[in-house]
Amino acid sequence: MSAARTLPLRQVPISSIYASLLDPDEGASVEFVPATEISGKKCVKIGVKDVHPDIGFRDNAVICSVLVANPPFAVMDGFLK
């Protein structure tokens, strides 16, 4: 049995992080908003303006949970139709 080797951590180039892909001229920006504490737990406040573009996207969504059974997709499709 060989001993586990530890590989040195590599510095991640700044060009490979997500924030570098955002173009502020296109209206996308990253802004730090500190979390607030409620009953000792950190919570993030999400406002309507944060989700407004996505509200219409989920108008026709169906969320369902099937307990115990594992029906084929065709059965679920027929049920939803």
Distance bins in CASP14 RR format, pairs under 12 A and 6 or more apart:
PFRMAT RR
TARGET T0000
AUTHOR 0000-0000-0000
RMODE 2
METHOD distances of the structure
MODEL  1
10 16 0 0 0 0 0 1 0 0 0 0 0
11 17 0 0 0 0 0 1 0 0 0 0 0
12 18 0 0 0 0 0 1 0 0 0 0 0
12 19 0 0 0 0 0 1 0 0 0 0 0
12 20 0 0 0 0 0 1 0 0 0 0 0
13 20 0 0 0 0 1 0 0 0 0 0 0
14 20 1 0 0 1 0 0 0 0 0 0 0
14 21 0 0 0 0 0 1 0 0 0 0 0
15 21 0 0 0 0 1 0 0 0 0 0 0
17 30 0 0 0 0 0 1 0 0 0 0 0
18 28 0 0 0 0 0 1 0 0 0 0 0
18 30 0 0 0 0 1 0 0 0 0 0 0
19 28 0 0 0 0 1 0 0 0 0 0 0
19 29 0 0 0 0 1 0 0 0 0 0 0
19 30 1 0 1 0 0 0 0 0 0 0 0
19 31 0 0 0 0 0 1 0 0 0 0 0
19 32 0 0 0 0 0 1 0 0 0 0 0
20 28 0 0 0 0 0 1 0 0 0 0 0
20 30 0 0 0 0 1 0 0 0 0 0 0
21 28 0 0 0 0 1 0 0 0 0 0 0
21 30 0 0 0 0 0 1 0 0 0 0 0
22 28 1 0 1 0 0 0 0 0 0 0 0
22 29 1 0 0 1 0 0 0 0 0 0 0
22 30 1 0 0 1 0 0 0 0 0 0 0
22 31 0 0 0 0 0 1 0 0 0 0 0
23 29 0 0 0 0 1 0 0 0 0 0 0
23 30 0 0 0 0 0 1 0 0 0 0 0
24 30 0 0 0 0 1 0 0 0 0 0 0
24 31 0 0 0 0 0 1 0 0 0 0 0
27 53 0 0 0 0 0 1 0 0 0 0 0
28 53 0 0 0 0 0 1 0 0 0 0 0
31 50 0 0 0 0 0 1 0 0 0 0 0
32 44 0 0 0 0 0 1 0 0 0 0 0
33 42 0 0 0 0 0 1 0 0 0 0 0
33 43 0 0 0 0 0 1 0 0 0 0 0
33 44 1 0 0 1 0 0 0 0 0 0 0
33 45 1 0 0 1 0 0 0 0 0 0 0
33 46 0 0 0 0 1 0 0 0 0 0 0
33 47 0 0 0 0 0 1 0 0 0 0 0
33 50 0 0 0 0 1 0 0 0 0 0 0
34 42 0 0 0 0 1 0 0 0 0 0 0
34 43 0 0 0 0 0 1 0 0 0 0 0
34 44 0 0 0 0 1 0 0 0 0 0 0
34 45 0 0 0 0 0 1 0 0 0 0 0
35 41 0 0 0 0 1 0 0 0 0 0 0
35 42 1 0 1 0 0 0 0 0 0 0 0
35 43 1 0 0 1 0 0 0 0 0 0 0
35 44 1 0 1 0 0 0 0 0 0 0 0
35 45 0 0 0 0 1 0 0 0 0 0 0
35 46 0 0 0 0 0 1 0 0 0 0 0
36 42 1 0 0 1 0 0 0 0 0 0 0
36 43 1 0 1 0 0 0 0 0 0 0 0
36 44 1 0 0 1 0 0 0 0 0 0 0
36 45 1 0 0 1 0 0 0 0 0 0 0
36 46 0 0 0 0 0 1 0 0 0 0 0
37 43 1 0 0 1 0 0 0 0 0 0 0
37 44 0 0 0 0 0 1 0 0 0 0 0
37 45 0 0 0 0 0 1 0 0 0 0 0
38 44 0 0 0 0 0 1 0 0 0 0 0
38 45 0 0 0 0 1 0 0 0 0 0 0
44 50 0 0 0 0 1 0 0 0 0 0 0
45 51 0 0 0 0 0 1 0 0 0 0 0
46 52 0 0 0 0 0 1 0 0 0 0 0
46 54 0 0 0 0 0 1 0 0 0 0 0
47 54 0 0 0 0 0 1 0 0 0 0 0
47 55 0 0 0 0 0 1 0 0 0 0 0
48 54 0 0 0 0 0 1 0 0 0 0 0
48 55 0 0 0 0 1 0 0 0 0 0 0
49 55 0 0 0 0 0 1 0 0 0 0 0
51 57 0 0 0 0 1 0 0 0 0 0 0
51 58 0 0 0 0 1 0 0 0 0 0 0
54 61 0 0 0 0 0 1 0 0 0 0 0
55 61 0 0 0 0 0 1 0 0 0 0 0
60 80 0 0 0 0 0 1 0 0 0 0 0
61 80 0 0 0 0 0 1 0 0 0 0 0
62 76 0 0 0 0 1 0 0 0 0 0 0
62 77 0 0 0 0 0 1 0 0 0 0 0
62 78 0 0 0 0 0 1 0 0 0 0 0
62 79 0 0 0 0 1 0 0 0 0 0 0
62 80 1 0 0 1 0 0 0 0 0 0 0
62 81 0 0 0 0 0 1 0 0 0 0 0
63 80 0 0 0 0 0 1 0 0 0 0 0
64 71 0 0 0 0 0 1 0 0 0 0 0
64 76 1 0 0 1 0 0 0 0 0 0 0
64 77 0 0 0 0 0 1 0 0 0 0 0
64 79 0 0 0 0 1 0 0 0 0 0 0
64 80 0 0 0 0 1 0 0 0 0 0 0
65 76 0 0 0 0 0 1 0 0 0 0 0
66 72 0 0 0 0 0 1 0 0 0 0 0
66 73 0 0 0 0 0 1 0 0 0 0 0
66 75 0 0 0 0 1 0 0 0 0 0 0
66 76 1 0 0 1 0 0 0 0 0 0 0
66 79 0 0 0 0 1 0 0 0 0 0 0
66 80 0 0 0 0 0 1 0 0 0 0 0
69 75 0 0 0 0 1 0 0 0 0 0 0
69 76 0 0 0 0 0 1 0 0 0 0 0
69 79 0 0 0 0 0 1 0 0 0 0 0
70 76 0 0 0 0 0 1 0 0 0 0 0
71 77 0 0 0 0 1 0 0 0 0 0 0
71 78 0 0 0 0 1 0 0 0 0 0 0
71 79 0 0 0 0 1 0 0 0 0 0 0
71 80 0 0 0 0 0 1 0 0 0 0 0
72 78 0 0 0 0 0 1 0 0 0 0 0
72 79 0 0 0 0 0 1 0 0 0 0 0
73 79 0 0 0 0 0 1 0 0 0 0 0
73 80 0 0 0 0 0 1 0 0 0 0 0
74 80 0 0 0 0 0 1 0 0 0 0 0
74 81 0 0 0 0 0 1 0 0 0 0 0
75 81 0 0 0 0 0 1 0 0 0 0 0
END
